[in-house]
Amino acid sequence: MQLGINGATTLTADLPTDIAVAGKAGFDFVEIWAGKLLDYLPQGGLAGLRRDLKRARVRPLTINSVEHVSFNDPSGRVRKVEEFQRLCRLANAIGCETVLVVPSPRPARVTAQAVERETVQVLRELSTIAARSDVRLALEFLGFADCSVNTLADCAAIVEKVNRPNVGLVLDTFHFHAGASKLRSIAEVDPSRIFMVHLNDVERAPRNRMHDALRLLPGKGVLPLLPILRELKGIGYSGPFSIEIFRPAYWKRAPEQIASQARSAALSVLSNAGIA
């Protein structure tokens, strides 16, 4: 099992800090926050980034993310393609496997069939770009009601329809719960299509009122983490887990403190599920 930390968990820290505290806490990899990466490069460059990763002994597993990749007007689509191309080239340059993409909000009066058609078309275009840089892309569904792809079942169906070896999905436990995805839907997913599992928890709240700032460390909230993790184990998922928590209260803590606490909490939950 590979365990990592996402740059959102320490969002107010810069990229060198993210990498250093991940290594010190004992994580296997980091998920690089795209904005932090672009802020770092003019100062440290790719050579500096490679040096930081080597020193910390952590791998860069994903870059997060290109948002709102679907339902753009022509100029917006060009901008998203250019953004994705740039991140793919950077991923290749630092040995990073995957670039994450996020679907757009659902336009008014757009059918589920139209959402699938649009998202499949976009992912096929992006997968061709990713292949040129020898990287993969992963679609992360968001459990919010206004997101065009907000359940695991819909996300998995889109990925299967794209049918490209370098296209997969991200299962985020917060979004799985907030979007009312069904546990049984995990059994219907090809585990090789799950490129990443984001591990987190959430405060008690109505699902339709859940938002990112309510996220908690794994095991500290109301998510049915053990059933979700046991289902993943049951289908043979053996891929990476990463802690992604957008909680302003955590950002006020020292980055090394939250990284250590995050790893300890995640290992406890994974162990209880028979994974760690």
Secondary structure, 3 states (H helix, E strand, C coil): CCEEEECCCCCCCCHHHHHHHHHHHCCCEEEEEHHHHHHHHHHHHHHHHHHHHHHHCCEEEEEEEECCCCCCCHHHHHHHHHHHHHHHHHHHHHCCCEEEECCCECCCCCCHHHHHHHHHHHHHHHHHHHHHCCCEEEEECCCCCCECCCCHHHHHHHHHHHCCCCEEEEEEHHHHHHCCCCHHHHCCCCHHHEEEEEECEECCCCHHHCCHHHEECCCCCCCCHHHHHHHHHHCCCCCCEEECCCCHHHHCCCHHHHHHHHHHHHHHHHHHCCCC
